[in-house]
Amino acid sequence: MLFLMFELDGERYALDAREIAHVLPLAPARPFPGTPAYIAGVIDHEGAPVPVVDLPMLALGRPARALMSTRLVLVHLRDEYADFDDADRHAAPRRLALLLEGATRTQTIAAERFAEAGIATPDARWLGPVARDEHGYVQWVKVAHLLDARVRALLYPEPPSWQAAGAGEAR
């Protein structure tokens, strides 16, 4: 499998390339008050707002640094419980941008090389299994587990709050 590699304070992590829509250069996000600190705001991508998760803030409690290797990585955010063999698999996934440091290369790693680390991370369910190579460990980040239900509801309200607010108004 092909992975986009990135770093969190010198440790290596990997995103499944099949979950990635685009890798963009670092750009400012419009802050969005009322969201957790790791929500950096929103960016415009092809005319649509896309929420941005600052992964170093989520994982380490510090904002991403503006490095030459820092990227905005647009990922497909699917429901972690979705059964993609049913009709829902044809629904367009939501987009989410991840602010990542050191996201400049890819690496092929066989899925079977990854194994559970033996450490439960209930507050960081997005941390997946680990694999070892000549450079040490790399941990698989599971995009579907990045946002808990409360944060998903903040970022992707149903129906969109701007539609619900105007539904009763005469046009």
C-alpha positions in Angstrom: 0.0 0.0 0.0 1.1 3.5 -0.7 1.2 6.0 2.3 1.9 9.7 2.6 4.5 10.0 5.4 4.6 12.9 7.9 6.1 13.6 11.3 5.0 14.6 14.7 8.0 15.8 16.8 10.4 13.4 15.0 8.1 10.4 15.0 6.9 9.0 11.7 3.2 8.6 10.8 1.4 7.4 7.7 -1.8 8.2 5.9 -3.3 5.7 3.4 -2.9 7.4 0.0 -6.3 6.1 -1.1 -7.9 8.4 1.5 -6.1 11.5 0.1 -7.8 13.8 -2.4 -5.1 16.5 -2.7 -1.8 17.6 -1.1 -1.7 21.4 -1.1 0.9 23.9 0.0 0.5 25.6 3.4 -2.1 28.4 3.3 -3.8 30.4 6.0 -7.1 29.0 7.4 -9.9 31.3 8.4 -10.4 30.8 12.2 -13.7 29.4 13.3 -14.6 30.4 16.9 -16.4 27.9 19.0 -14.5 24.8 17.9 -11.9 22.8 19.7 -8.3 24.3 19.6 -7.2 21.7 17.1 -9.7 23.0 14.5 -7.5 25.6 12.7 -10.5 26.9 10.8 -11.6 26.6 7.2 -10.0 27.0 3.8 -11.6 27.4 0.4 -11.0 24.5 -2.0 -12.5 24.8 -5.4 -15.2 27.1 -4.1 -16.2 25.1 -1.1 -15.3 25.6 2.6 -13.2 22.7 4.0 -12.6 22.4 7.8 -8.9 22.2 8.8 -7.6 19.9 11.6 -4.2 20.9 13.0 -2.8 17.5 13.7 0.1 18.6 15.8 -2.4 20.6 18.0 -4.6 17.5 18.3 -1.8 15.1 19.0 0.8 17.2 20.9 -1.1 20.3 22.1 1.0 22.7 20.0 0.1 24.4 16.6 1.7 23.1 13.4 4.9 25.0 12.5 5.1 26.9 9.2 7.9 24.8 7.8 8.8 24.3 4.1 7.5 20.7 4.6 4.1 21.6 6.2 1.2 20.8 3.9 -2.6 20.9 3.9 -3.7 17.4 3.0 -7.3 17.1 1.9 -8.7 13.7 2.8 -12.0 11.9 2.2 -13.8 11.7 5.5 -16.1 8.8 5.6 -18.2 7.6 8.5 -16.1 5.1 10.5 -19.1 2.8 10.7 -20.1 3.0 7.0 -20.5 -0.3 5.1 -19.1 0.7 1.7 -20.6 -2.3 0.1 -24.1 -0.8 0.4 -25.7 2.2 -1.4 -23.9 4.7 0.8 -20.6 3.8 -0.8 -21.6 5.9 -3.8 -22.3 9.0 -1.6 -19.6 11.7 -1.9 -17.4 11.7 1.2 -16.9 14.9 3.1 -13.6 16.6 2.8 -11.3 17.5 5.7 -8.0 19.2 5.5 -5.2 18.0 7.7 -2.3 20.4 8.6 0.7 18.1 8.6 4.5 18.7 9.2 7.1 16.8 7.2 4.5 15.7 4.6 6.8 15.5 1.6 7.2 11.9 0.6 5.4 8.6 0.1 6.4 5.1 1.0 5.0 1.7 0.1 4.4 -0.6 3.1 2.5 -3.9 2.9 -0.6 -3.7 5.1 0.3 -7.1 6.7 3.5 -5.5 8.1 1.3 -3.4 10.5 0.5 -4.8 13.9 -1.3 -3.5 17.0 1.2 -1.8 19.3 -0.3 -3.3 22.4 -1.2 0.1 23.9 -4.8 1.3 24.1 -5.4 4.9 23.0 -9.0 5.6 23.8 -8.4 9.4 23.6 -6.6 9.1 20.3 -8.5 6.4 18.5 -7.1 7.7 15.2 -3.7 6.1 16.1 -3.7 2.8 14.3 -1.2 -0.1 14.1 2.6 0.2 13.7 5.1 -1.2 11.3 8.9 -1.3 11.6 11.4 -0.6 8.9 15.1 0.3 8.6 14.3 3.8 10.1 12.2 2.5 13.1 8.5 2.5 13.7 5.8 4.2 11.6 2.2 4.5 12.9 -0.8 4.4 10.6 -3.3 7.3 11.2 -6.9 6.3 10.6 -8.7 9.2 9.0 -12.2 7.8 9.9 -11.4 8.0 13.6 -9.9 11.6 13.7 -13.1 13.3 14.7 -15.4 12.1 17.5 -19.2 12.4 17.0 -19.4 15.8 18.8 -16.8 17.4 16.6 -18.3 15.9 13.4 -21.6 17.5 14.4 -19.9 20.9 14.8 -18.1 20.7 11.5 -20.8 19.0 9.5 -24.2 19.9 11.0 -27.3 18.1 9.6 -29.0 20.0 8.0 -26.5 22.8 7.5 -27.2 25.5 10.1 -27.4 28.2 7.5 -30.2 26.3 5.7 -32.1 25.5 8.9 -32.0 29.2 10.0 -33.5 30.4 6.7 -36.0 27.6 6.2 -38.9 29.5 7.8 -38.2 32.9 6.2 -40.2 34.1 3.2 -38.3 34.7 0.0 
